Amino acid sequence: MTSANEELIGKFFQAYGQRDLDAIRQVMDEKVRWTFPGTHPLGGIKSGVEEVVAFFDGMGAIMGASKVRNERLVVGANEEYLIECQHIATDREDGANLDQQMCVLWRFEGGKIVEGWHFAADGQALDEFFLRVSKGNKG
């Protein structure tokens, strides 16, 4: 059974895939905050729909070139939060690879996505990977 918040996430990714900013704004608060760990260009807090979309663009550019294998391990949710834990591994030709357990914690308010946080099992390895491969992707 899919929760209402899982459906919001699905609508976000559908709208994002279609580059439909109006549809994104229907499911994501204009003042959304997104946090990704690390000192690399994608690390830190992104504020607002445009910065969050730029973050996903940067992440997509890197992961799209990384032959990602993603295994969904567990999902938990209540009315305000949803957390998804995953095993993510890459197989890049340049040898810069990631093999990590990661979690994404989403927060919802008023029927919209208001915050997101990524957590990594090995923050140093995550940072090293993104520092090596990000080269100009500053999402």
N, C-alpha and C positions, 0 to 999 in steps of 0.2 A: 504494500500500500504506500503510495506516494503522499507526502505531507504537502500542505499548501506552500511551505517555504521551499521544499524541493522543487515544486512547480515554478516558483519565482526564479530560482536559480536556472532552471531549464529555459524559462522565457528570456532571462538575461543572455544566456549563451546563444540562443536562437537569434535574438535581436543583434547581438554583437557580431555573429557570423554573417548577418545580412547588412552590417554597418548601418543599422537603423537607430540613430541617436534618439529619436522621438520615442521609439519603443523601449529603449534602454531606460529613458527617464520615467517611463511608466512603472518600472520595477525597481529602479535604483534612485535613492534619495539624491537630490542635487548636491547635498553637502556630505556625501559618502566619504568615508576614510578607509584606506586600504594600506595594510602594513606587510612588508616583506622583509625578512631578516637579511643583514649583510651590509658591507661597505661598498659593494659593487654598484654600478649605475642604476640597477633596478631596485636596490635596497632602500629601505626607509618608508616614510609615510607619504602616501599619495592622497590628495584631498580634492574632492569634486569629481563629477562624472568625466570630464575631459582628461584629467590626470589619471584616473583609474583606467579608462579606455586606453590611454597611451601606455600605461603599465602592461596591460594585457597584449597590446601590439608588440611591445618589446619582448615580452615573455614568449609570445607566439613565434616571433622571428627566430629566437634562439632554439626553442624546443622543436620547432618545425624542421630545423636542420640537424636535429639530434637523434633521430630514430628512437623516439620515446616508447618505452614499455611501461604501462601504467596499470597497476593492480589495485583495485578498490578493496580495502581491507575491512573497514567498518564505517557505518554512518550512525550517528545518534542525533536526536533532535528533541526540542521542546518548543513552546510557542515563540520564544524569542531567539533561540540559537539553533544552529545546525553545525555539526562537526563531521568532517569526512577525513578519514585517515587512509593513506595510500602508500604503496611501495612504487617508487619511480626510479627507473633505470634508463640510461641512454647508451647509445652505441654510435658515437661520433667517429668519423674518419680521422680527425685530428688527434684522437686519443684522449681528449679532455672529456671525461665522463662522470656521471653522477649515478650513485646507487644509494638511495635514501628512503627512509620512512619519513613521510611528511603529513602534516595535518593542515586543513583549512577550516577555520572557524568563521562562520558567517553570523552576523547579527541582523535582526529584522525589527522594524518598528513601523506601525501604521501601514502594513502591507507592502513595505519596500525594504530593499537591502540598504542598510545604513553603515555597516562596517564589515571588514574582512581582515583576518590575520592568518598568515602562514607561519607554521612552526616546523622546524627541521630537527631530526634526531641528531645530526652532526652539523652544527652551524658553521664550523670552520671549513669543513669539506664543501658545504654549499657555497660559502663565500668564495673559496678558491675556484670552484667551477665557474661561477658567474663572473668573477674577475677575469678569468682566462678567456671566456667565450663572448662576453658582452660587447667588447670593442665598439663603442658608439651607440649601442642600444640603450637609451637612457629613459625608457618608459616612465 
